[in-house]
Amino acid sequence: MVKVIGVRFRSAGKIYFFDPVNFQIDEGEKVVVETARGLEFGTVVLGMREVDDSKVVQPLKPVTRIATEKDIETAESNKEKEKEAFKVCLEKIRKHELEMKLIDAEYTFDNNKLLFYFTADGRIDFRELVKDLAAVFKTRIELRQIGVRDETKILGGIGVCGRPLCCHSWLPEFIPVSIKMAKEQNLSLNPTKISGVCGRLMCCLKNEEETYEDLNSRLPNVGDFVTTDDNLKGEVQSVNVLRQLVKVIVSVGDEKEIREYKVEQLRFKQRRRKDANASISDEELKALEMLERKEGKSKLNDE
């Protein structure tokens, strides 16, 4: 076991572990730490605790110091300088007529490096742009191409649920999402309905996946034949996953009726779950295939 604190450098960013050394550091405090990019200013989101050695990337870097008033002022000053750097970079991009969208500008805490994040459809030759920017800012310049998911995480926005985007407000890392999750939750398979602001599958599809998988595993499929507890046989017309209710078309005498039963009142043969792409129209399938290709490209860009 090793003693660590968890530090975050961006809102909803990834949490990194650092050695607190002999400092008494509480959650919410600001600290200055040594990273691969140099000195960085961050917020402690996980107070001192012991974690298993396997969860820590060695060597574990130590905390340089608890942030002073001067450090906090420097961090605020950097944010103002980043706004100006963003404007200058936009002008230089227009001057060089580059097909790229500037997303954000970021100074390292010690001002040793200035990073610009951008999106583009393909590779961009920005060598001349870097020279111009280095001449203006007199520091190391790095241009980093990011994917649309990362763009949305940085810029933020409001989701279809009416709440701030998960990736911008609390989700530290992107999680794999698939069409199967939407199918499992009986959601519309229209890509416009299950895509987020970034144009990729909504991250929140993952949130309830395990619950729906468990609930669906107890239910028969639509079209299955079941026997009820009052000894009637019938075909499943529809299921209510959350309420665990099943509507069954049963034969009563010479007539057919639709009756609703609790899943415990039915006997049926457990079958393998239907394929995620079952009962999808050709148009939906083409749209979903296009969306999945985008998902694949997005993962490559994120890597």
N, C-alpha and C positions, 0 to 999 in steps of 0.2 A: 504494500500500500504506500501511496505517496501523497503528501499534503499539497493541495492546489487551490487556486481561485479561478473562476471563469470570467473572462473579459470579452466584451463585445465592442467592436469599433464602429459599427453602423447600426442604425435602427433595424431590428429584426435580422441582423447579420449573424454569421456563424459565431459560436462561442469557442474561444481558445483558452486552453489551460496554461497558467503560469505559476511559477514557484513564488509564494508570498515572502520567502526568506524569513527575516525576523520582524516583518511589519505586521501589525494587528489591523487587518483590513476587513471592513464590513461591506455587505451588499449595498450597492448604490453609490459607493465612493468612486471618485475618478483617480486613475492611476496612469503613470507613464511607464511603458514597457519596451523592451528591446525585441524587435521582430526582424524577419528576413529583409524587410524594407527599411530598417532603421528604427529610430525612436518613434513610438506611436502613442497617441492619447486615447484611452478607452474607459468604459464604464464597467464596474464590477457587477455582474448579474448573478453570479454564484459565489456566495461567501466561502470562507475557508472550510475545506472538507478533505477527507481522505478518499481516494479512488484507486481502483486496481491499476497496477502498472501497465496492463495491456491496453488501457484506455488512454494512455498518455503517449504522445509522440516525443521520443527522446532525441536530443537532449532537451530537457525542460528548461526554458529560459526564465530567468528571475525577473521579478518586478524591480524596475530601476528606482522608483520612488512613488509615494502617494502624491497626487497632483497638488501643486501649490496654487495660490491665487494667480501668480504670474503664468503658470502653465495653462490655467483655464482661460486667461486673457489671450494667450497665444493661440489656443484652439479656436476661440471666437474670431480672432484676427484672420486666421487661415480661412475660415468660412467666407469672410468678406472678400479675401483675395481670390478665392475660388470662383466667385461670381464674376469678377473682372476677367479672370483667365478664361472663363467660359465664353464671354463676349468676344474676346480677342481671337480665340480659336475659331469661332463661327465666322468671323471676318476673313481669317486666313483660308478657311475651307472654301468660302465663296470665291476668294481670289484665285485659288488653284483649281476651281471648278471640279471638286472631288464629289463623287456620288456616295456620300456618307452622311449619316444622321448623328450629330453629337448629342450624347445623353447626359454626361456629367463630367465635372472636373474635380480633381482631388489632390490636395497637397499632402505630402507626408508631414508629420508633426514638426520635424526638424528642417523642413523646406528643402531637403536634399533632392527631392524628386517631385515632379508634377505629372499626374496621370490624367489622361483623357479617355473616357469610355465612349465608344460609338458602335452603331450598327450599320451594316451594309449588306447588299445582296451577294457580293462576292469579295474577292481579294482587292485591296486598295493599295496603290503605290503612294505611300505618304512620306517618302523620304524628304522631299523638298519642304513639305509642311513641317516636319520635325525640325529641320534646319531653321526655318523662319521662327518657330515657337521658341527654340533654344536661344536665338538671338535676342528675342524680346524679354524672356524671363530669366535668362542667365542661370539656368539650373538644368538638371537632367530631365528629359522629356520622355514619357512613355505613352504610346497610343495603344489602347487595348480594345480589340473587337469582341463584342459580347452578343449573346443571343437575345431573342425577343422576350424570353422569360426574365432574364436578368434586367432587361430594359424596364419591364413593368415593375419589377421588384424595387428598382431605384426610384422610378418616377411616382409609383403609387397610383391610387384611383379608388373608385367605388365599384364593387361587384354587383352582379344581378340581384344579390340578396339585399342590397342597400347598405351594406357594411363596408368598411375599408378593406382593401384586398389583403388576404391572409399573408401572402408573400411579403408585403410591405409592412404589415403591422406586427406579425408574430412568428411566421414560419421561417426558421433559420436556414433550412436547406430544402431544395426541391426533391420531391418524392416521385417515383415512377407511377404513372397513371395510364390506364388502358381502357379501351372500349368495353371490355368485359365487365368492368366495374359499373358502367352506366347500365348495361344490360341486366346485371344482377340486381340493380336497384329499380328496375322497371321504369327507367327514365326514357324520355323521347330520344331517339337516336339521330335526331336532326343535329348536325354539327354546330349549327348556330345556337342551339339550346344548351349544349354541353361544353361549349368553348368559353374560356375566360376572356378577359380584356386583351390578353396577349395573343389571342387567336389559337392557343393550344388548349388541350383538354383541361378542365378546371381541376385544380389541385384538391379541392374539397371532395371530389369523388372518392378519394382514398379514406376520408374520415370515418365513414360508416360502412365501409366494405366488409369488414369482419362480422359486424352485426347482421348485415343482410345475408351474408354467406351462411351464417349459423341458422337464421330464421328460415331461409329458403330450403336448407337441407332437411327441414322437418315437414315441408309441404309437398304435395304431389304437383306434377306439372299440369298445365292446362291441356285437356285432351286425354288425360289418364282416366282409367276406369277404377272406381273405388266402391267399397261396400260400407254402408253406414251402420251405426249402432242399432238402428231399427230394421236391419236386414233388408235394406233397399240397395239396389245396385244402380250406379249411374256414372255419367261422364262429367269430369271437372270442367265447369264453364269459366270460372275466374277464381283468383285467390287474393286475399288481403294479407300481405306479408306482415305488416306491423301488428295487426289484430289477430293474426293466425286463424283467419276464418276462410272457409272454402265454400263457394257456391257450386252446387252439383245439380245436373239435370237428371232427375230420377223418374222412373215409370211407376205410377200409382194407378193400378187397374189398367184402363185403356188410354189413360192420359199421361202427359209428361209435365212435370212441375220442376221449378227451380227452387231448391231449398238451400238454406245456409247452415253450415255445420262448423263446429270447432274442430280443429285438426285432430284432437284426441278422440273424436267421435267417429273417425274414419279408419278403415283398414285398407291398405294399398301396398303394392310392391314398390319398394324404394328403387328408383331408377337413377341412372347417371344423369347429372344435370345437362340440360340442352346446351349445345354449342352457343357461344356468345353471339355469333352472327346468324343464328337461326331466326326465321321469320322476318328477315330484313329485305326490303324491296331492292331492286337493282340500283335505283337512283341513290337510295340511302347507302348501299354498300360502296358505290363509287365514291360518294362524299366522304365516307368513313375511311376508305383506303387512302384518300388524299390527305385526310387529317392525320392518319397514322404515319404517313411518309413525312409529314411536317414534324411529327413528334420525334421521329428518328433523326432528322436533321438537327432539331433543337438539342437533342442529347449530345450530338457530335460537337455542336458549337459550345455547349456548356463545358464539355471536357477540354 
